[in-house]
Amino acid sequence: MPFITDRYHDQNRNRQPAAPAAGPVPSAPDTPDALARRLRSRVLGQDPAIDAVVRAITLARAGATEPDRPPATVLLLGPTGVGKTELVRQVAAALRSGPDDLCRVDMNSLAQEHYAASFNGAPPGYAGSKEAFTVFDRSTVEGDPYTPGIVLFDEVEKAHPTVLRALLGVLDNGMLRLANGQEKISFRNSFVFLTSNLGSKELARRRGSRWRALLDRGHTRRTVVDKALQSFFDPEFLNRIDETVIFDELDRTTIEQVARLETDLLRTRLRRRGVDLQVAESAVRLLADQGFDPVYGARGLRRTLRTRLAAPVAAEIMRVRPAGTAPLRITATAETGTVRATATDPES
């Protein structure tokens, strides 16, 4: 009957949906050692950071974490281009369906105070207060009984302090109540990662000054970074972080490994277009020398590969094969400080 149906909806309109059952995060397809090897194959030169992330995941999978909080809240610190965001993406690839299957919030777009409403929706009396709009994707955050959620707050230091204070409840009890008062988003089955560049400028300044390096010989990188954290974040915010991980700057050896990895990725992309790219070892070393910059990390190397390797290879492909998908072999070698791409017979 119509009035019974209306009464049923009135009684159930304010009921909260059941939150995911708190407990150990379901096991990933990899063991801890296999997961660590998989992450090290994509994020190079950051073994301590990878060990910390694997440790946090292992604790959650074993059920050793508190049930009324996110399984792990990890703050990743380091200069730009060292692999902080890439590490989280590879964790998503291991635990979920792919590297982009995560809820990523770019905090640099929340630099004003009123953007705090983007988390739990507009307050009562404002437009959209009843719709419960939020930047969080509920399915990606809450996961399911077989798959954990992954949330990445990228470059948290660029957000307004009021926006950061809006996260205190999420990091403390794992629940976010939306402004309409009728819905909640549970983070109790979600790994929460935060990235930041705090302390990087001071470390770069000290590295560039020889006399400063001598005077600060007794101060570790951890001391500089901790001082930057304490001067920026509120104590109650830092007190909700489970683990703080400091990434190392990329050295010359790591940059050469990254150059080989990026070269292999380029070869894979070109292979789909029928192009067999062969890169000489001398060309890899040359690209690593020209792209090595501790300030910009792997991103500077990626730009070097784009202009010094990918551009001449693409020009040679279009010269020899302007159309079609006929098999083609390109050999890249280092000559007088540049990379030269030459088309050769694929049958040879």
N, C-alpha and C positions, 0 to 999 in steps of 0.2 A: 504494500500500500504506500502511496506517496508520502504521507506524514511520517511513517516509520522509516522510510529511506532518509528523509530530511533529518530526523532525530538521530539516526545512526551517524550521519556525516557531522552533525554538530558535536556529538560526543567524541568523535575520533579526530576532529580537526587539529586539536592541540597536542595530540600524542606524539612523542618523539620516536623516530625510527630507531630500532635497536642498533646500538653501536657494535662494531666487530668485536668478537670475543677477545679479551686480553689474554695474552699467553705468548708462548714462543713463536717467533716468526717461522713459517714453514721453511723447510730446508731448501736451499738452492740446488741446482743440478750439479754443482761443483763442491768438492771437499775444500776445507780452508787452504790446504797447500795448492790444490789445483786452481782455486780462485786467485790466490796470490800470484801464481805463474801467469795466469791469464791477464791480470792487471799489469804485471811487469812487462808483458810483451807489447803493451800499447802505451804505457806511461813509463818513460825511461828515466833512470837516475834518481828515483824518488822511493827507494826501498823502505826507509823508516815511515814515510807517510802511508805507503801501501800496507805495511804491517799493522799500523794503527787502525786503518779502515777495516782490514780483514779481522782484526781482533774484535772490533765493535760488532761486526756482523756475526762472528762466531758466538759471542756472548748472547746475542739476541736469539740465534737459532737454537742455542742450548737451553733457552728459557731462564737464563740467569739475570735477566733485567727486571726492573720494577714493572708490574702490569699496568699501573695507572700513569705511565709516562711514555713518550716515544722510546722505542727500543734503543736508539742511539742518537745523540745530538753532537755532531762533530764540527768544529771550527777549523777550516783549512786556511793557513796563512802563508804568504810568500809573494815574491814579485810577479809581475805579469809574465805570461808565457811559459810558466814552469809546469803546467799540467793540472792545476787545481780543478777547474771545471771539467777537463777531459777525464780525470779520475772518477768523478761522480757519474759522468756519462757512461763510462765503461762498467761501473757498478750496476747501473740501470740495464746495460746490455746483458750482464751476467744474471741478474735477479729477475728481470722483467723481459719484455719482448724485444727491446732494442735500445740503443743509446739515447734516443729521443723520447723514450717512454718514461718520462718523469715530469713532475710539476716544477717548472723553473720560474722563479720570480726574480726579475732583474730589478734589484733594489735601487739602481741609479735612476730609475723612472719614478721613484717614490721620494723625491727629494724635498717635498713640501709637506707641511704638517697635516693638511686635510686629506692627504692620501692614506692616512691610517684607516679611513673608512673603506678602502679597497679590500681590506682583509675580512671584516665582518659585516660589510654593507653600510648603507647610509643610515644615520641615526633617525629616530622617530621625528616626524615633522618635516623631513626633507624628501625631495623627489626620489622615488625608488626605494623608500624605506621598507615597503612591504614585499618587494620582489626578492630580497635576500641575495643581491648580486655580490659576488666575491671573485677574487683573482684565482682562487684555488679550484682545481678540477677535482671534484669529490672522488671520482672513481680512481684517479691516479694517486690521490693522497691516502685514501682508506685502504686501497688494495682489495684483496679478497682472502678467504681462508687458505689459499694456496700461494698467493703472491703478495709480498709486502709492498707498501707504497714508498715512494722516494720523492722527497721535496728538497729543492735546491734554492737557497736564498743567495743569489750571486752578488758579490761586492756590497756587503751589508753596511760598510762604513759610509757609503754614499747616500743612504736613506736618512730621512729626518729622525732625530731622536724620539719623537712622539710615535713614529711608525715602528721603531724598534721596541718601544715599551708595549705596543699592542701585541707583541709576540711573547710576552712574559708568561701569560696563561697557557699558551700552546706548549712552550718548552717545559712548563712546570707540571701540568696535569694532563697534557695531551689532548685537550678538548678546546674547540673554538666555537663559542656560541654566537650565532649571527644576530645582527641588530634587531631583527623582527621578533626575537625571543622564542621562536617556534622551531628552529632548526639548529643542529649542531654538526660540526665536522670533526671526526675523530682522527687524531694523529697517533693513536696508540698501536698502530700496525705499520708505522711509517718511519723510515730512516730520514733524519733531518740533517742536511749538510748546509753549512754557511761558509762562504769564501770571503777573504778580505786581503787587501794589500797593505794593511797597517804595518808600519815599521820598515817598509821596503825603502822609502826615500832616505831615511836615516842610515840604513845599512849601506846604501849606494854612496851616500856622502862620505861615510867613514872609510869605505873601500877606496874611494878616489883620493883621499888625503893620506899621504904616507905617514906624516907625523901624528895624525889622529889615530891611525892604526897602531902605532907604537904605544901611544898613551892608553889606548883602550884594549891593550892586549889581554888584560885580565877579565874583560867583559865579553861574555858569550853572545851569540846571536839571540838566544832565548831571553837574555836580560833586556836587550834593546826592544824586542818585540813585546815582551811582557809590560814594559814601561809604556809603550804606545797603546796597548790594549787597555791598561788601567786608566790612562788619561782620556780615553775616548768613550768606552762603554761604562755604564753604571755597574756597581758591584753586583746588584741583584741579577743583572743580565749575564754577567760572566759566571755567576754561581750556578746557572742552569745549563752550562755547557759541560758535557760529559768528558770530552777530550779535545785538547787543542794541539793541532799538528802543524809544524813549521816545515815548509818545503825548502829544499836546497836550491841554490842557484845552479843553473846548468853550466857544466865545465866543457872544455874542448872535447873530451872523449865522448861525453853524452851527446853533444851537438852532432858529432859524426855519426853516432848511432841513430839519432833522429833523422839525419839526412838520408841514411839508408832506408829507414822506415817510410819516409815521405816519398822517396824514389820508388819504392815497391808499390805504394798506393797509386802513384802516377802510372806505373806500368800496368797495374790491374785495370785502371780506367781506360787506358788506350787499347788494352787487349780486347775489350768489348767492341771496339771499333775496327778490329782486324789489324791492329798495329802491334808489332813485337818490338818493344823498346829495350835496347841493351845499353846500359850505362857503365862506362869504365870506372874502375876504382879510383883512378886519378881524378875523374870528374866529380865523384862523390867527395873526395878530400878537398878539392877546390871549392865546391859549394859550401862545405862546412867552414872553411877558412873565411870565405867572403860573407857568410851569413852569421858567423859567431858574434854575438853581442849580449853580454850578461844582463844588460838593461831590458832588452826586449824579448829575450828568451827564444822559444821555438817559433813565435810568430814572426820575428825578424828573419829566421831561416826560411820560413814558408814563403815570405815575400821574395827572398833571394831565389828560391827554386822556381817560383813563378816567372820571374823576369830572366833568369840566366839559363834555366833548363827547359821549362815548359814552353816558353815563347819560341826559341829556335827550333825545338822539335815540332811545334805546331806549324811554323813557317815551312819547314821541310816537308811535312805531310801535305800541306796545301799546294806546294810546288810540284810534288811528284804525283799526288792523287787528289786533284781538286774536287772530285765527286766520286761516289761509289764506295764500296767496301772491300775492294780487292786486297788480298794479304800484302802487308808491307812491313819491312824491317828497318828500324832506325837505330843507328849506333851513335851514342853521344860520348865524345872524348874531350879531354882538356888540352887546349892548345894556346900557349902564350897568354895565360890568365883569363881565358874565356872558354866556354863550352861550345863545341861545334857538333852539330847534328848532321849526319850523312845517311842517306837512304842506300840500302844495300839489297842484294837479291835475297828474298826470303828462302829460296831453295838452297842457298850456299851454306 
